[in-house]
């Protein structure tokens, strides 16, 4: 297994009302870095990490998953290859995101979503 695990970068919450959620976190002093009330994805600064919000407006609250943990790694593509070599299935292949990270998603055996990522230089 790769030793390139760096840190937990972010936690992402799925939200039913982006406008209300952005308003809530903004009112508590969280600094909005990306997105906003009219977007499907928003990111706030929390010290050296991030609190992300992802719109999930079509799913009833009782069926909504809690979100995902973003783990920074030194090499996203190597982590992806390692996951496949270990026999795990991923939900996405590595890709560059408009918010400035390379990432891929997968789930643990209990269905919790993990995103392995690193900032794009």
Backbone as a printed PyTorch tensor [residue, N CA C, xyz], in Angstrom:
tensor([[[  0.8450,  -1.1750,   0.0000],
         [  0.0000,   0.0000,   0.0000],
         [  0.8910,   1.2390,   0.0000]],

        [[  0.5170,   2.2820,  -0.7270],
         [  1.3710,   3.4660,  -0.7990],
         [  1.4900,   4.1590,   0.5470]],

        [[  2.6710,   4.7200,   0.8080],
         [  2.8810,   5.4530,   2.0540],
         [  2.6430,   6.9430,   1.8560]],

        [[  2.0330,   7.3250,   0.7510],
         [  1.8500,   8.7240,   0.4070],
         [  0.6350,   9.3850,   1.0180]],

        [[  0.0280,   8.7930,   2.0600],
         [ -1.0980,   9.4460,   2.7140],
         [ -0.5750,  10.6850,   3.4210]],

        [[ -1.1930,  11.8560,   3.1640],
         [ -0.6760,  13.1150,   3.6820],
         [ -1.5330,  13.6500,   4.8160]],

        [[ -2.8380,  13.8300,   4.5910],
         [ -3.7070,  14.3820,   5.6310],
         [ -5.1570,  14.2920,   5.1940]],

        [[ -6.0580,  14.4790,   6.1660],
         [ -7.4620,  14.6720,   5.8030],
         [ -7.5840,  16.1320,   5.4110]],

        [[ -7.9630,  16.3550,   4.1810],
         [ -8.0500,  17.6960,   3.6230],
         [ -9.4050,  18.3300,   3.8730]],

        [[-10.4700,  17.5310,   3.7420],
         [-11.8090,  18.1180,   3.7980],
         [-12.8520,  17.0960,   4.1830]],

        [[-13.9460,  17.6130,   4.6880],
         [-15.1670,  16.8380,   4.8730],
         [-16.2160,  17.5020,   3.9980]],

        [[-16.9850,  16.6990,   3.2690],
         [-18.0270,  17.2160,   2.3870],
         [-19.3810,  16.7540,   2.8980]],

        [[-20.2670,  17.7180,   3.1370],
         [-21.6410,  17.4140,   3.5420],
         [-22.5550,  17.5480,   2.3410]],

        [[-23.4770,  16.6020,   2.1850],
         [-24.5180,  16.7120,   1.1730],
         [-25.6430,  17.5340,   1.7720]],

        [[-26.1120,  18.5420,   1.0300],
         [-27.1090,  19.4700,   1.5620],
         [-28.3120,  19.5690,   0.6380]],

        [[-29.4800,  19.7670,   1.2340],
         [-30.7210,  19.8730,   0.4720],
         [-30.9550,  21.2890,  -0.0390]],

        [[-30.3800,  22.3030,   0.6120],
         [-30.6200,  23.7000,   0.2570],
         [-29.2900,  24.4500,   0.3320]],

        [[-28.6340,  24.5880,  -0.8330],
         [-27.3120,  25.2190,  -0.8580],
         [-27.3780,  26.6540,  -0.3410]],

        [[-28.3880,  27.3980,  -0.7210],
         [-28.4910,  28.7940,  -0.2840],
         [-28.5480,  28.8920,   1.2380]],

        [[-29.3860,  28.0630,   1.8610],
         [-29.5030,  28.0790,   3.3240],
         [-28.1990,  27.6280,   3.9770]],

        [[-27.5660,  26.6080,   3.4080],
         [-26.3270,  26.0860,   3.9930],
         [-25.1750,  27.0800,   3.8600]],

        [[-25.0340,  27.7110,   2.7030],
         [-23.9840,  28.7200,   2.5220],
         [-24.2380,  29.8830,   3.4850]],

        [[-25.4990,  30.2870,   3.6200],
         [-25.8350,  31.3530,   4.5620],
         [-25.4850,  30.9890,   5.9920]],

        [[-25.7790,  29.7510,   6.3800],
         [-25.4890,  29.2770,   7.7280],
         [-23.9960,  29.3550,   8.0260]],

        [[-23.1670,  28.7110,   7.1750],
         [-21.7330,  28.6780,   7.4400],
         [-21.1030,  30.0660,   7.3160]],

        [[-21.5680,  30.8690,   6.3650],
         [-21.0510,  32.2330,   6.2320],
         [-21.3520,  33.0530,   7.4810]],

        [[-22.5610,  32.8820,   8.0410],
         [-22.9460,  33.6500,   9.2260],
         [-22.1090,  33.2760,  10.4490]],

        [[-21.5120,  32.0770,  10.4280],
         [-20.6600,  31.6360,  11.5250],
         [-19.2010,  32.0280,  11.3200]],

        [[-18.9090,  32.7400,  10.2350],
         [-17.5570,  33.2190,   9.9930],
         [-16.7080,  32.3490,   9.1050]],

        [[-17.2720,  31.3000,   8.5190],
         [-16.5140,  30.4750,   7.5900],
         [-16.2420,  31.2880,   6.3250]],

        [[-15.0230,  31.2140,   5.8140],
         [-14.6500,  31.9660,   4.6110],
         [-14.9460,  31.1410,   3.3610]],

        [[-15.8650,  31.6570,   2.5090],
         [-16.2150,  30.9810,   1.2610],
         [-15.0650,  31.1340,   0.2700]],

        [[-14.5440,  29.9960,  -0.2190],
         [-13.4360,  30.0060,  -1.1660],
         [-13.8700,  29.7060,  -2.5880]],

        [[-14.9340,  28.9230,  -2.7420],
         [-15.3710,  28.4600,  -4.0520],
         [-16.8620,  28.2080,  -4.0000]],

        [[-17.5730,  28.5290,  -5.0580],
         [-19.0030,  28.2490,  -5.1310],
         [-19.8310,  29.3880,  -4.5870]],

        [[-20.9430,  29.0350,  -3.9460],
         [-21.8510,  30.0290,  -3.3930],
         [-23.2750,  29.5250,  -3.3980]],

        [[-24.1980,  30.3960,  -3.0280],
         [-25.6000,  30.0330,  -2.8290],
         [-26.2690,  29.4400,  -4.0660]],

        [[-25.8350,  29.8240,  -5.2490],
         [-26.4810,  29.3740,  -6.4920],
         [-25.7260,  28.2540,  -7.1980]],

        [[-24.7760,  27.6330,  -6.5120],
         [-23.9630,  26.5960,  -7.1500],
         [-24.2940,  25.2170,  -6.5800]],

        [[-23.7560,  24.1860,  -7.2070],
         [-23.9600,  22.8170,  -6.7340],
         [-22.8550,  22.3660,  -5.7880]],

        [[-21.7750,  23.1470,  -5.7020],
         [-20.6470,  22.7770,  -4.8470],
         [-20.0180,  24.0440,  -4.2910]],

        [[-19.7900,  24.0570,  -2.9840],
         [-19.1550,  25.2000,  -2.3180],
         [-18.0930,  24.6890,  -1.3630]],

        [[-17.0670,  25.5120,  -1.1490],
         [-15.9650,  25.1260,  -0.2720],
         [-15.6080,  26.2980,   0.6360]],

        [[-15.4630,  26.0010,   1.9370],
         [-15.1020,  26.9880,   2.9500],
         [-13.7560,  26.6240,   3.5590]],

        [[-12.9880,  27.6450,   3.9480],
         [-11.7330,  27.4280,   4.6600],
         [-12.0230,  27.0860,   6.1090]],

        [[-11.3170,  26.0830,   6.6210],
         [-11.3620,  25.7200,   8.0400],
         [ -9.9190,  25.4350,   8.4340]],

        [[ -9.2080,  26.4570,   8.9080],
         [ -7.7860,  26.3070,   9.1760],
         [ -7.0890,  25.8830,   7.9060]],

        [[ -6.2440,  24.8450,   7.9730],
         [ -5.5640,  24.3890,   6.7600],
         [ -6.4340,  23.4500,   5.9120]],

        [[ -7.6340,  23.1150,   6.3820],
         [ -8.5150,  22.2000,   5.6670],
         [ -9.7440,  22.9040,   5.1240]],

        [[-10.7310,  22.1050,   4.7430],
         [-11.9120,  22.6300,   4.0710],
         [-13.1800,  21.9370,   4.5500]],

        [[-14.2660,  22.6950,   4.5430],
         [-15.6080,  22.1510,   4.6990],
         [-16.2960,  22.3910,   3.3730]],

        [[-16.6730,  21.3160,   2.6990],
         [-17.3330,  21.4100,   1.4040],
         [-18.8110,  21.1000,   1.5450]],

        [[-19.6060,  21.7300,   0.6960],
         [-21.0380,  21.4650,   0.6180],
         [-21.3460,  21.0420,  -0.8090]],

        [[-22.0830,  19.9490,  -0.9560],
         [-22.4890,  19.4720,  -2.2750],
         [-23.9930,  19.3340,  -2.3020]],

        [[-24.6300,  19.9420,  -3.2940],
         [-26.0850,  19.9010,  -3.4040],
         [-26.5730,  18.4760,  -3.6330]],

        [[-27.5800,  18.0960,  -2.8740],
         [-28.2300,  16.7920,  -3.0200],
         [-29.7170,  17.0240,  -2.8300]],

        [[-30.2710,  17.8740,  -3.6770],
         [-31.6330,  18.3600,  -3.4960],
         [-32.7060,  17.3420,  -3.8400]],

        [[-32.3750,  16.3230,  -4.6200],
         [-33.3920,  15.3790,  -5.0460],
         [-33.5880,  14.1880,  -4.1230]],

        [[-32.7540,  14.0480,  -3.1100],
         [-32.8130,  12.9020,  -2.2200],
         [-33.4870,  13.2830,  -0.9150]],

        [[-34.5090,  12.5310,  -0.4850],
         [-35.1360,  12.8350,   0.8100],
         [-34.1010,  12.7590,   1.9370]],

        [[-34.2420,  13.6090,   2.9410],
         [-33.2650,  13.7050,   4.0270],
         [-32.9740,  12.3490,   4.6660]],

        [[-33.9860,  11.5140,   4.8430],
         [-33.7730,  10.2310,   5.5190],
         [-32.9770,   9.2480,   4.6580]],

        [[-32.8910,   9.4840,   3.3510],
         [-32.1450,   8.5940,   2.4610],
         [-30.7920,   9.1830,   2.0690]],

        [[-30.5350,  10.4180,   2.4420],
         [-29.3080,  11.1110,   2.0510],
         [-28.1160,  10.5540,   2.8210]],

        [[-27.0310,  10.3040,   2.1190],
         [-25.7890,   9.9260,   2.7750],
         [-25.2180,  11.1550,   3.4530]],

        [[-24.3230,  10.9770,   4.3930],
         [-23.7900,  12.1130,   5.1340],
         [-22.8110,  12.9370,   4.3200]],

        [[-22.0720,  12.3560,   3.4000],
         [-21.0890,  13.0990,   2.6170],
         [-19.8680,  12.2610,   2.3290]],

        [[-18.6900,  12.9190,   2.3520],
         [-17.4490,  12.1860,   2.0670],
         [-16.2990,  12.8060,   2.8290]],

        [[-15.2370,  12.0330,   2.9900],
         [-13.9860,  12.5210,   3.5510],
         [-12.9980,  12.6250,   2.3950]],

        [[-12.3080,  13.7510,   2.3200],
         [-11.2760,  13.9580,   1.3080],
         [ -9.9210,  13.7620,   1.9830]],

        [[ -9.1410,  12.8210,   1.4670],
         [ -7.8190,  12.5180,   2.0180],
         [ -6.7760,  12.9150,   0.9850]],

        [[ -5.8930,  13.8250,   1.3850],
         [ -4.8190,  14.2040,   0.4750],
         [ -3.7480,  13.1420,   0.4680]],

        [[ -3.2560,  12.8480,  -0.7300],
         [ -2.1940,  11.8750,  -0.9340],
         [ -1.1030,  12.5300,  -1.7740]],

        [[  0.0850,  11.9550,  -1.7440],
         [  1.1840,  12.5360,  -2.5190],
         [  1.0360,  12.2770,  -4.0100]],

        [[  0.3510,  11.1810,  -4.3980],
         [  0.1990,  10.8390,  -5.8140],
         [ -1.1620,  10.1630,  -6.0190]],

        [[ -2.0990,  10.8970,  -6.5820],
         [ -3.4670,  10.3920,  -6.7850],
         [ -3.4750,   9.1770,  -7.6990]],

        [[ -2.7280,   9.2440,  -8.7820],
         [ -2.7340,   8.1410,  -9.7420],
         [ -2.1340,   6.8680,  -9.1500]],

        [[ -1.1130,   6.9980,  -8.3240],
         [ -0.5260,   5.8350,  -7.6600],
         [ -1.5220,   5.2390,  -6.6620]],

        [[ -2.2270,   6.0850,  -5.9250],
         [ -3.2430,   5.5860,  -4.9880],
         [ -4.3440,   4.8510,  -5.7410]],

        [[ -4.7470,   5.3920,  -6.8710],
         [ -5.7620,   4.7590,  -7.7070],
         [ -5.2890,   3.3750,  -8.1570]],

        [[ -4.0650,   3.3000,  -8.6740],
         [ -3.5230,   1.9970,  -9.1110],
         [ -3.4460,   1.0170,  -7.9430]],

        [[ -3.0460,   1.5010,  -6.7790],
         [ -2.9490,   0.6390,  -5.6010],
         [ -4.3120,   0.1010,  -5.1870]],

        [[ -5.3310,   0.9510,  -5.2470],
         [ -6.6870,   0.5030,  -4.9010],
         [ -7.1480,  -0.5870,  -5.8550]],

        [[ -6.9120,  -0.3970,  -7.1500],
         [ -7.2990,  -1.4080,  -8.1390],
         [ -6.5080,  -2.6970,  -7.9460]],

        [[ -5.2090,  -2.5910,  -7.6890],
         [ -4.3750,  -3.7760,  -7.4730],
         [ -4.7940,  -4.5430,  -6.2270]],

        [[ -5.3410,  -3.8390,  -5.2440],
         [ -5.8080,  -4.4970,  -4.0190],
         [ -7.1750,  -5.1440,  -4.2180]],

        [[ -7.7570,  -4.9730,  -5.4020],
         [ -9.0350,  -5.6020,  -5.7050],
         [-10.2520,  -4.7460,  -5.4130]],

        [[-10.0510,  -3.4690,  -5.0970],
         [-11.1830,  -2.5940,  -4.8080],
         [-11.7100,  -1.9460,  -6.0760]],

        [[-12.9950,  -1.6520,  -6.0620],
         [-13.6440,  -0.9600,  -7.1750],
         [-13.7170,   0.5210,  -6.8210]],

        [[-13.4340,   1.3850,  -7.7860],
         [-13.5610,   2.8210,  -7.5650],
         [-14.8030,   3.3280,  -8.2970]],

        [[-15.3150,   4.4610,  -7.8560],
         [-16.4860,   5.0470,  -8.5050],
         [-16.1100,   5.9680,  -9.6510]],

        [[-14.9010,   6.5270,  -9.6020],
         [-14.4160,   7.3890, -10.6720],
         [-12.9560,   7.0730, -10.9290]],

        [[-12.4820,   7.5240, -12.0610],
         [-11.0560,   7.4740, -12.3650],
         [-10.4560,   8.8230, -11.9640]],

        [[ -9.1320,   8.9150, -11.8000],
         [ -8.5190,  10.1980, -11.4750],
         [ -8.8630,  11.2610, -12.5240]],

        [[ -9.1880,  12.4570, -12.0300],
         [ -9.5590,  13.5750, -12.9080],
         [ -9.1740,  14.8820, -12.2290]],

        [[ -8.9810,  15.9090, -13.0460],
         [ -8.6990,  17.2440, -12.5400],
         [-10.0090,  18.0010, -12.3780]],

        [[-10.2220,  18.6030, -11.2060],
         [-11.4580,  19.3160, -10.8960],
         [-11.2740,  20.8170, -11.0670]],

        [[-12.3610,  21.5410, -11.3810],
         [-12.2510,  22.9920, -11.5630],
         [-11.8630,  23.7390, -10.2880]],

        [[-12.0150,  23.1210,  -9.1170],
         [-11.6460,  23.7870,  -7.8700],
         [-10.1730,  23.5750,  -7.5210]],

        [[ -9.4160,  22.9230,  -8.4020],
         [ -7.9770,  22.8670,  -8.2310],
         [ -7.4130,  21.6250,  -7.5800]],

        [[ -8.1050,  20.4970,  -7.6920],
         [ -7.5880,  19.2420,  -7.1550],
         [ -7.6600,  18.1550,  -8.2200]],

        [[ -6.7360,  17.2080,  -8.1430],
         [ -6.8410,  15.9500,  -8.8820],
         [ -7.3750,  14.9560,  -7.8720]],

        [[ -8.3370,  14.1230,  -8.2670],
         [ -9.0210,  13.2730,  -7.3000],
         [ -9.6250,  12.0370,  -7.9620]],

        [[-10.0140,  11.0850,  -7.1230],
         [-10.9270,  10.0070,  -7.5170],
         [-11.7160,   9.6020,  -6.2800]],

        [[-12.8950,   9.0160,  -6.5130],
         [-13.7770,   8.5890,  -5.4260],
         [-13.8670,   7.0700,  -5.3810]],

        [[-14.0390,   6.5690,  -4.1570],
         [-14.3470,   5.1530,  -3.9530],
         [-15.1030,   5.0310,  -2.6330]],

        [[-15.6500,   3.8790,  -2.3590],
         [-16.3670,   3.6420,  -1.1030],
         [-15.6780,   2.5390,  -0.3170]],

        [[-15.7540,   2.6680,   0.9980],
         [-15.2290,   1.6020,   1.8470],
         [-16.2600,   0.4780,   1.9050]],

        [[-15.9570,  -0.6380,   2.5660],
         [-16.9060,  -1.7640,   2.5840],
         [-18.2750,  -1.4420,   3.1810]],

        [[-18.3830,  -0.3750,   3.9820],
         [-19.6800,   0.0090,   4.5540],
         [-20.3840,   1.0790,   3.7480]],

        [[-19.8120,   1.4680,   2.6090],
         [-20.4570,   2.4560,   1.7560],
         [-20.0700,   3.8990,   2.0250]],

        [[-19.1520,   4.1490,   2.9590],
         [-18.6980,   5.5090,   3.2110],
         [-17.8340,   5.9730,   2.0440]],

        [[-18.0970,   7.1890,   1.5570],
         [-17.3690,   7.6740,   0.3930],
         [-16.0510,   8.3350,   0.7960]],

        [[-14.9960,   7.9360,   0.0990],
         [-13.6700,   8.5130,   0.2720],
         [-13.2560,   9.1590,  -1.0350]],

        [[-12.6350,  10.3130,  -0.9470],
         [-12.0530,  10.9620,  -2.1040],
         [-10.5690,  11.1030,  -1.8310]],

        [[ -9.7440,  10.5510,  -2.6980],
         [ -8.3020,  10.7020,  -2.5840],
         [ -7.8990,  11.7890,  -3.5510]],

        [[ -7.1840,  12.8130,  -3.0420],
         [ -6.9360,  14.0030,  -3.8370],
         [ -5.5990,  14.6300,  -3.5010]],

        [[ -5.2130,  15.5820,  -4.3390],
         [ -4.0700,  16.4500,  -4.0640],
         [ -4.2700,  17.7210,  -4.8800]],

        [[ -3.7460,  18.8350,  -4.3760],
         [ -3.8590,  20.0830,  -5.1270],
         [ -3.1310,  19.9730,  -6.4660]],

        [[ -3.6950,  20.5990,  -7.4850],
         [ -3.0370,  20.6620,  -8.7800],
         [ -2.0200,  21.7880,  -8.7080]],

        [[ -0.7890,  21.4670,  -9.0420],
         [  0.2890,  22.4780,  -8.9580],
         [  0.1870,  23.4820, -10.0730]]])
